[in-house]
Amino acid sequence: FEDSVMSIDREMRQLQEVESGQDQSGSTSVMVLVGPSCVVCANTGDSRAVMSRDGVAVALSEDHKPFNPEEKERIEAAGSHVKFNRVNGDLAVSRALGDYLYKQKAGAPPEGQLVSCAPDVTTRKRDPGGDDFLVLACDGLWEKMTIEQARALVRCAWQMGYKGPSDLAKRLVEYALMAGSTDNITCVVHVLDAKRLDALSEADARAGCEAAALCYPACACVRAVLPLRRRDVQQYDDGRMRSLLDAVGLGRHAPAFAAQQVNGECFVEVVEREFVEDLDMPAGDAAFLALCNLSLIHISEPTRPY
């Protein structure tokens, strides 16, 4: 597995765009080989692989960040430094495919370069009675979601009828977008035991979401929120608000909005604390509606250069 990943890096280096200097980009990588008795994961960078097993989220990989003690020591041994938690104050990951500007040390093995293409490889035995599914995704997802939340959201989505791997991955991506992710997002869900997931009850899905600080079932209904734009919500609209709340399974809060209008403020101007204090709303529901506001505000604003 390790040799395969490093051979990809060698082959990429021979691409015409790379040899000419036109393409100086790089990419993280996470791969999983699923066998009948074990799962093998190879990780390079800060993409992650997660397994749902016996009621918990199990990390199959660890992020390669320049400020990690072992990675920092390796970078310094290669003759460079870590500044602002980045390689040379620039690159946010310490291992990657590509990024050949950081692989210029002649004669040095991959791990001797400033940025290494060598993956960490881990092997875990399969538990046929406890393994549900795998999630593989890049940091655009994980910056806005814990591995426990990813597990809970997939189980929630499955219980609500989203049973295709692509549909499950879309639910994760949509939630990260609503939470404000501006990074690229790649996500794969691989189902290991559909029968085990079919046995999941609504109570189990709800409890899992609540334990991960997610609002059930709204966390799997983000698609109803994403098409909205801040410019479309100029004032409180009872009908529109009721439709939104119904669409994400929070229709029980519609009467409170209609009666109090959250101190008469436009919905997108209300903060999470006011949802709790003014409408006596559970914290999880309030957190979700606060994310709705973030989505409404974020999507409509023009992109600004960093």
VOTOR-418075 format. One record per residue (C-alpha): residue number from 1; residue in one letter; x, y, z. Coordinates in nm, 3 decimals, m for minus. Layout:
% residues N
[rec NUM; 'A'; [X; Y; Z]]
...
% end
This chain:
% residues 306
[rec 1; 'F'; [0.000; 0.000; 0.000]]
[rec 2; 'E'; [0.279; 0.240; 0.097]]
[rec 3; 'D'; [0.473; 0.169; m0.224]]
[rec 4; 'S'; [0.159; 0.225; m0.433]]
[rec 5; 'V'; [0.102; 0.573; m0.286]]
[rec 6; 'M'; [0.466; 0.677; m0.337]]
[rec 7; 'S'; [0.461; 0.543; m0.694]]
[rec 8; 'I'; [0.166; 0.772; m0.767]]
[rec 9; 'D'; [0.377; 1.064; m0.647]]
[rec 10; 'R'; [0.664; 0.960; m0.876]]
[rec 11; 'E'; [0.433; 0.926; m1.176]]
[rec 12; 'M'; [0.272; 1.263; m1.111]]
[rec 13; 'R'; [0.616; 1.424; m1.116]]
[rec 14; 'Q'; [0.661; 1.310; m1.478]]
[rec 15; 'L'; [0.347; 1.485; m1.601]]
[rec 16; 'Q'; [0.421; 1.750; m1.861]]
[rec 17; 'E'; [0.251; 2.028; m1.666]]
[rec 18; 'V'; [0.457; 1.944; m1.358]]
[rec 19; 'E'; [0.791; 1.911; m1.538]]
[rec 20; 'S'; [0.737; 2.247; m1.707]]
[rec 21; 'G'; [0.658; 2.414; m1.376]]
[rec 22; 'Q'; [0.308; 2.508; m1.491]]
[rec 23; 'D'; [0.147; 2.295; m1.220]]
[rec 24; 'Q'; [0.295; 2.335; m0.872]]
[rec 25; 'S'; [m0.008; 2.211; m0.679]]
[rec 26; 'G'; [m0.044; 1.920; m0.440]]
[rec 27; 'S'; [m0.309; 1.704; m0.285]]
[rec 28; 'T'; [m0.370; 1.508; 0.031]]
[rec 29; 'S'; [m0.470; 1.144; m0.001]]
[rec 30; 'V'; [m0.659; 0.887; 0.201]]
[rec 31; 'M'; [m0.725; 0.533; 0.079]]
[rec 32; 'V'; [m0.892; 0.231; 0.237]]
[rec 33; 'L'; [m0.864; m0.132; 0.133]]
[rec 34; 'V'; [m1.155; m0.337; 0.268]]
[rec 35; 'G'; [m1.086; m0.707; 0.300]]
[rec 36; 'P'; [m1.290; m0.992; 0.450]]
[rec 37; 'S'; [m1.095; m0.988; 0.777]]
[rec 38; 'C'; [m0.939; m0.640; 0.801]]
[rec 39; 'V'; [m0.946; m0.278; 0.686]]
[rec 40; 'V'; [m0.620; m0.114; 0.577]]
[rec 41; 'C'; [m0.592; 0.267; 0.558]]
[rec 42; 'A'; [m0.314; 0.471; 0.397]]
[rec 43; 'N'; [m0.319; 0.844; 0.476]]
[rec 44; 'T'; [m0.103; 1.129; 0.343]]
[rec 45; 'G'; [m0.199; 1.475; 0.471]]
[rec 46; 'D'; [m0.512; 1.584; 0.655]]
[rec 47; 'S'; [m0.786; 1.392; 0.476]]
[rec 48; 'R'; [m0.944; 1.140; 0.712]]
[rec 49; 'A'; [m1.098; 0.794; 0.715]]
[rec 50; 'V'; [m1.351; 0.704; 0.985]]
[rec 51; 'M'; [m1.529; 0.378; 1.068]]
[rec 52; 'S'; [m1.862; 0.348; 1.247]]
[rec 53; 'R'; [m1.825; 0.058; 1.489]]
[rec 54; 'D'; [m2.035; m0.055; 1.786]]
[rec 55; 'G'; [m2.185; 0.284; 1.862]]
[rec 56; 'V'; [m1.871; 0.494; 1.820]]
[rec 57; 'A'; [m1.672; 0.668; 1.547]]
[rec 58; 'V'; [m1.327; 0.511; 1.507]]
[rec 59; 'A'; [m1.055; 0.720; 1.341]]
[rec 60; 'L'; [m0.856; 0.513; 1.093]]
[rec 61; 'S'; [m0.607; 0.793; 1.020]]
[rec 62; 'E'; [m0.430; 1.084; 1.188]]
[rec 63; 'D'; [m0.380; 1.427; 1.029]]
[rec 64; 'H'; [m0.028; 1.517; 0.916]]
[rec 65; 'K'; [0.012; 1.874; 1.039]]
[rec 66; 'P'; [0.346; 2.058; 1.052]]
[rec 67; 'F'; [0.301; 2.143; 1.421]]
[rec 68; 'N'; [0.267; 1.777; 1.524]]
[rec 69; 'P'; [0.586; 1.699; 1.723]]
[rec 70; 'E'; [0.700; 1.411; 1.501]]
[rec 71; 'E'; [0.625; 1.600; 1.181]]
[rec 72; 'K'; [0.796; 1.916; 1.307]]
[rec 73; 'E'; [1.105; 1.716; 1.400]]
[rec 74; 'R'; [1.112; 1.554; 1.054]]
[rec 75; 'I'; [1.076; 1.893; 0.878]]
[rec 76; 'E'; [1.358; 2.046; 1.083]]
[rec 77; 'A'; [1.577; 1.743; 1.016]]
[rec 78; 'A'; [1.519; 1.806; 0.645]]
[rec 79; 'G'; [1.666; 2.154; 0.687]]
[rec 80; 'S'; [1.357; 2.373; 0.714]]
[rec 81; 'H'; [1.126; 2.512; 0.980]]
[rec 82; 'V'; [0.765; 2.543; 1.092]]
[rec 83; 'K'; [0.622; 2.895; 1.121]]
[rec 84; 'F'; [0.261; 2.991; 1.185]]
[rec 85; 'N'; [0.200; 2.614; 1.211]]
[rec 86; 'R'; [0.295; 2.577; 0.843]]
[rec 87; 'V'; [0.590; 2.436; 0.651]]
[rec 88; 'N'; [0.813; 2.740; 0.586]]
[rec 89; 'G'; [0.518; 2.948; 0.705]]
[rec 90; 'D'; [0.330; 2.852; 0.389]]
[rec 91; 'L'; [0.196; 2.497; 0.350]]
[rec 92; 'A'; [m0.061; 2.375; 0.605]]
[rec 93; 'V'; [0.012; 2.002; 0.567]]
[rec 94; 'S'; [0.339; 1.818; 0.616]]
[rec 95; 'R'; [0.266; 1.527; 0.382]]
[rec 96; 'A'; [0.109; 1.536; 0.037]]
[rec 97; 'L'; [0.121; 1.409; m0.318]]
[rec 98; 'G'; [0.270; 1.668; m0.552]]
[rec 99; 'D'; [0.388; 1.998; m0.397]]
[rec 100; 'Y'; [0.728; 1.931; m0.555]]
[rec 101; 'L'; [0.865; 2.273; m0.456]]
[rec 102; 'Y'; [0.898; 2.116; m0.111]]
[rec 103; 'K'; [1.066; 1.800; m0.245]]
[rec 104; 'Q'; [1.392; 1.940; m0.379]]
[rec 105; 'K'; [1.642; 1.771; m0.146]]
[rec 106; 'A'; [1.858; 1.565; m0.384]]
[rec 107; 'G'; [1.912; 1.203; m0.288]]
[rec 108; 'A'; [1.681; 1.218; 0.014]]
[rec 109; 'P'; [1.407; 0.957; 0.058]]
[rec 110; 'P'; [1.042; 1.074; 0.068]]
[rec 111; 'E'; [1.046; 1.109; 0.446]]
[rec 112; 'G'; [1.361; 1.322; 0.419]]
[rec 113; 'Q'; [1.189; 1.592; 0.210]]
[rec 114; 'L'; [1.024; 1.898; 0.363]]
[rec 115; 'V'; [0.688; 1.755; 0.254]]
[rec 116; 'S'; [0.671; 1.377; 0.239]]
[rec 117; 'C'; [0.453; 1.162; 0.016]]
[rec 118; 'A'; [0.500; 0.859; 0.245]]
[rec 119; 'P'; [0.166; 0.757; 0.397]]
[rec 120; 'D'; [0.096; 0.624; 0.743]]
[rec 121; 'V'; [m0.060; 0.279; 0.705]]
[rec 122; 'T'; [m0.286; 0.130; 0.972]]
[rec 123; 'T'; [m0.462; m0.205; 0.981]]
[rec 124; 'R'; [m0.770; m0.291; 1.186]]
[rec 125; 'K'; [m0.944; m0.624; 1.211]]
[rec 126; 'R'; [m1.301; m0.637; 1.085]]
[rec 127; 'D'; [m1.587; m0.683; 1.331]]
[rec 128; 'P'; [m1.864; m0.839; 1.119]]
[rec 129; 'G'; [m2.121; m0.778; 1.391]]
[rec 130; 'G'; [m2.028; m0.420; 1.469]]
[rec 131; 'D'; [m1.894; m0.239; 1.162]]
[rec 132; 'D'; [m2.155; m0.019; 0.989]]
[rec 133; 'F'; [m1.984; 0.202; 0.731]]
[rec 134; 'L'; [m1.677; 0.405; 0.639]]
[rec 135; 'V'; [m1.647; 0.778; 0.568]]
[rec 136; 'L'; [m1.350; 0.916; 0.372]]
[rec 137; 'A'; [m1.326; 1.292; 0.322]]
[rec 138; 'C'; [m1.086; 1.581; 0.283]]
[rec 139; 'D'; [m1.043; 1.865; 0.531]]
[rec 140; 'G'; [m1.315; 2.080; 0.376]]
[rec 141; 'L'; [m1.557; 1.849; 0.555]]
[rec 142; 'W'; [m1.365; 1.792; 0.878]]
[rec 143; 'E'; [m1.306; 2.160; 0.944]]
[rec 144; 'K'; [m1.681; 2.188; 1.009]]
[rec 145; 'M'; [m1.766; 1.845; 1.146]]
[rec 146; 'T'; [m1.631; 1.605; 1.406]]
[rec 147; 'I'; [m1.599; 1.236; 1.326]]
[rec 148; 'E'; [m1.875; 1.169; 1.582]]
[rec 149; 'Q'; [m2.106; 1.412; 1.401]]
[rec 150; 'A'; [m2.030; 1.251; 1.066]]
[rec 151; 'R'; [m2.123; 0.911; 1.206]]
[rec 152; 'A'; [m2.445; 1.042; 1.362]]
[rec 153; 'L'; [m2.547; 1.228; 1.047]]
[rec 154; 'V'; [m2.499; 0.923; 0.822]]
[rec 155; 'R'; [m2.704; 0.707; 1.058]]
[rec 156; 'C'; [m2.973; 0.975; 1.075]]
[rec 157; 'A'; [m2.985; 1.006; 0.696]]
[rec 158; 'W'; [m3.008; 0.629; 0.655]]
[rec 159; 'Q'; [m3.296; 0.609; 0.900]]
[rec 160; 'M'; [m3.474; 0.881; 0.701]]
[rec 161; 'G'; [m3.444; 0.680; 0.380]]
[rec 162; 'Y'; [m3.120; 0.802; 0.221]]
[rec 163; 'K'; [m2.958; 0.463; 0.163]]
[rec 164; 'G'; [m2.737; 0.514; m0.141]]
[rec 165; 'P'; [m2.368; 0.584; m0.067]]
[rec 166; 'S'; [m2.381; 0.892; m0.291]]
[rec 167; 'D'; [m2.689; 1.029; m0.112]]
[rec 168; 'L'; [m2.526; 0.972; 0.225]]
[rec 169; 'A'; [m2.211; 1.155; 0.116]]
[rec 170; 'K'; [m2.422; 1.444; m0.014]]
[rec 171; 'R'; [m2.587; 1.484; 0.327]]
[rec 172; 'L'; [m2.243; 1.525; 0.484]]
[rec 173; 'V'; [m2.126; 1.774; 0.221]]
[rec 174; 'E'; [m2.446; 1.979; 0.247]]
[rec 175; 'Y'; [m2.412; 2.006; 0.624]]
[rec 176; 'A'; [m2.050; 2.123; 0.596]]
[rec 177; 'L'; [m2.154; 2.385; 0.340]]
[rec 178; 'M'; [m2.429; 2.513; 0.566]]
[rec 179; 'A'; [m2.180; 2.529; 0.853]]
[rec 180; 'G'; [m1.972; 2.767; 0.640]]
[rec 181; 'S'; [m1.702; 2.554; 0.477]]
[rec 182; 'T'; [m1.532; 2.744; 0.194]]
[rec 183; 'D'; [m1.273; 2.476; 0.118]]
[rec 184; 'N'; [m1.312; 2.212; m0.150]]
[rec 185; 'I'; [m1.496; 1.902; m0.024]]
[rec 186; 'T'; [m1.456; 1.545; m0.143]]
[rec 187; 'C'; [m1.646; 1.275; 0.045]]
[rec 188; 'V'; [m1.707; 0.900; 0.004]]
[rec 189; 'V'; [m1.932; 0.676; 0.215]]
[rec 190; 'H'; [m1.888; 0.299; 0.193]]
[rec 191; 'V'; [m2.157; 0.082; 0.355]]
[rec 192; 'L'; [m2.023; m0.229; 0.529]]
[rec 193; 'D'; [m2.345; m0.369; 0.680]]
[rec 194; 'A'; [m2.677; m0.247; 0.538]]
[rec 195; 'K'; [m2.880; m0.488; 0.753]]
[rec 196; 'R'; [m2.729; m0.345; 1.068]]
[rec 197; 'L'; [m2.819; 0.005; 0.954]]
[rec 198; 'D'; [m3.171; m0.107; 0.858]]
[rec 199; 'A'; [m3.222; m0.216; 1.218]]
[rec 200; 'L'; [m3.159; 0.141; 1.336]]
[rec 201; 'S'; [m3.465; 0.292; 1.505]]
[rec 202; 'E'; [m3.572; 0.654; 1.501]]
[rec 203; 'A'; [m3.498; 0.671; 1.873]]
[rec 204; 'D'; [m3.144; 0.541; 1.810]]
[rec 205; 'A'; [m3.085; 0.795; 1.532]]
[rec 206; 'R'; [m3.220; 1.080; 1.744]]
[rec 207; 'A'; [m3.011; 0.981; 2.046]]
[rec 208; 'G'; [m2.700; 0.961; 1.830]]
[rec 209; 'C'; [m2.759; 1.307; 1.688]]
[rec 210; 'E'; [m2.824; 1.459; 2.029]]
[rec 211; 'A'; [m2.507; 1.299; 2.170]]
[rec 212; 'A'; [m2.309; 1.457; 1.884]]
[rec 213; 'A'; [m2.476; 1.799; 1.933]]
[rec 214; 'L'; [m2.677; 1.768; 1.610]]
[rec 215; 'C'; [m3.044; 1.856; 1.568]]
[rec 216; 'Y'; [m3.256; 1.556; 1.465]]
[rec 217; 'P'; [m3.388; 1.535; 1.196]]
[rec 218; 'A'; [m3.290; 1.877; 1.063]]
[rec 219; 'C'; [m2.923; 1.783; 1.021]]
[rec 220; 'A'; [m3.020; 1.550; 0.735]]
[rec 221; 'C'; [m3.252; 1.807; 0.570]]
[rec 222; 'V'; [m3.003; 2.083; 0.498]]
[rec 223; 'R'; [m3.093; 2.081; 0.128]]
[rec 224; 'A'; [m3.407; 2.277; 0.218]]
[rec 225; 'V'; [m3.191; 2.557; 0.358]]
[rec 226; 'L'; [m2.906; 2.585; 0.107]]
[rec 227; 'P'; [m3.107; 2.731; m0.187]]
[rec 228; 'L'; [m3.215; 3.031; 0.022]]
[rec 229; 'R'; [m3.045; 3.369; m0.012]]
[rec 230; 'R'; [m3.025; 3.650; 0.240]]
[rec 231; 'R'; [m3.167; 3.897; m0.011]]
[rec 232; 'D'; [m3.484; 3.686; m0.025]]
[rec 233; 'V'; [m3.553; 3.735; 0.346]]
[rec 234; 'Q'; [m3.609; 4.107; 0.395]]
[rec 235; 'Q'; [m3.865; 4.073; 0.671]]
[rec 236; 'Y'; [m4.036; 3.810; 0.879]]
[rec 237; 'D'; [m4.261; 3.595; 0.662]]
[rec 238; 'D'; [m4.474; 3.354; 0.862]]
[rec 239; 'G'; [m4.558; 3.135; 0.563]]
[rec 240; 'R'; [m4.199; 3.113; 0.444]]
[rec 241; 'M'; [m4.068; 3.045; 0.793]]
[rec 242; 'R'; [m4.329; 2.775; 0.854]]
[rec 243; 'S'; [m4.233; 2.609; 0.525]]
[rec 244; 'L'; [m3.866; 2.612; 0.617]]
[rec 245; 'L'; [m3.927; 2.475; 0.966]]
[rec 246; 'D'; [m4.157; 2.205; 0.831]]
[rec 247; 'A'; [m3.901; 2.106; 0.567]]
[rec 248; 'V'; [m3.630; 2.040; 0.824]]
[rec 249; 'G'; [m3.854; 1.876; 1.084]]
[rec 250; 'L'; [m3.874; 2.174; 1.319]]
[rec 251; 'G'; [m4.234; 2.270; 1.244]]
[rec 252; 'R'; [m4.317; 2.260; 1.615]]
[rec 253; 'H'; [m4.136; 2.593; 1.653]]
[rec 254; 'A'; [m4.345; 2.772; 1.388]]
[rec 255; 'P'; [m4.615; 2.895; 1.634]]
[rec 256; 'A'; [m4.352; 3.051; 1.858]]
[rec 257; 'F'; [m4.202; 3.237; 1.564]]
[rec 258; 'A'; [m4.546; 3.358; 1.454]]
[rec 259; 'A'; [m4.642; 3.473; 1.804]]
[rec 260; 'Q'; [m4.319; 3.641; 1.909]]
[rec 261; 'Q'; [m4.131; 3.703; 1.583]]
[rec 262; 'V'; [m3.815; 3.694; 1.793]]
[rec 263; 'N'; [m3.857; 4.053; 1.910]]
[rec 264; 'G'; [m3.970; 4.154; 1.561]]
[rec 265; 'E'; [m3.627; 4.098; 1.410]]
[rec 266; 'C'; [m3.564; 3.949; 1.069]]
[rec 267; 'F'; [m3.492; 3.577; 1.105]]
[rec 268; 'V'; [m3.139; 3.607; 0.969]]
[rec 269; 'E'; [m3.049; 3.870; 1.229]]
[rec 270; 'V'; [m3.126; 3.648; 1.529]]
[rec 271; 'V'; [m2.845; 3.476; 1.718]]
[rec 272; 'E'; [m2.849; 3.134; 1.882]]
[rec 273; 'R'; [m2.887; 3.271; 2.236]]
[rec 274; 'E'; [m3.206; 3.455; 2.140]]
[rec 275; 'F'; [m3.360; 3.138; 1.999]]
[rec 276; 'V'; [m3.307; 2.973; 2.338]]
[rec 277; 'E'; [m3.407; 3.266; 2.557]]
[rec 278; 'D'; [m3.691; 3.421; 2.355]]
[rec 279; 'L'; [m3.850; 3.107; 2.213]]
[rec 280; 'D'; [m3.757; 2.855; 2.485]]
[rec 281; 'M'; [m3.598; 2.643; 2.214]]
[rec 282; 'P'; [m3.378; 2.338; 2.289]]
[rec 283; 'A'; [m3.008; 2.410; 2.248]]
[rec 284; 'G'; [m2.964; 2.165; 1.960]]
[rec 285; 'D'; [m3.250; 2.318; 1.762]]
[rec 286; 'A'; [m3.119; 2.667; 1.831]]
[rec 287; 'A'; [m2.771; 2.570; 1.713]]
[rec 288; 'F'; [m2.914; 2.436; 1.387]]
[rec 289; 'L'; [m3.115; 2.751; 1.316]]
[rec 290; 'A'; [m2.807; 2.958; 1.393]]
[rec 291; 'L'; [m2.628; 2.757; 1.123]]
[rec 292; 'C'; [m2.920; 2.836; 0.890]]
[rec 293; 'N'; [m2.845; 3.203; 0.949]]
[rec 294; 'L'; [m2.475; 3.149; 0.881]]
[rec 295; 'S'; [m2.564; 2.976; 0.555]]
[rec 296; 'L'; [m2.799; 3.254; 0.449]]
[rec 297; 'I'; [m2.536; 3.516; 0.519]]
[rec 298; 'H'; [m2.235; 3.328; 0.384]]
[rec 299; 'I'; [m2.372; 3.205; 0.052]]
[rec 300; 'S'; [m2.489; 3.546; m0.066]]
[rec 301; 'E'; [m2.170; 3.737; 0.015]]
[rec 302; 'P'; [m1.915; 3.773; m0.266]]
[rec 303; 'T'; [m1.601; 3.566; m0.227]]
[rec 304; 'R'; [m1.310; 3.768; m0.092]]
[rec 305; 'P'; [m0.946; 3.680; m0.164]]
[rec 306; 'Y'; [m0.745; 3.557; 0.131]]
% end
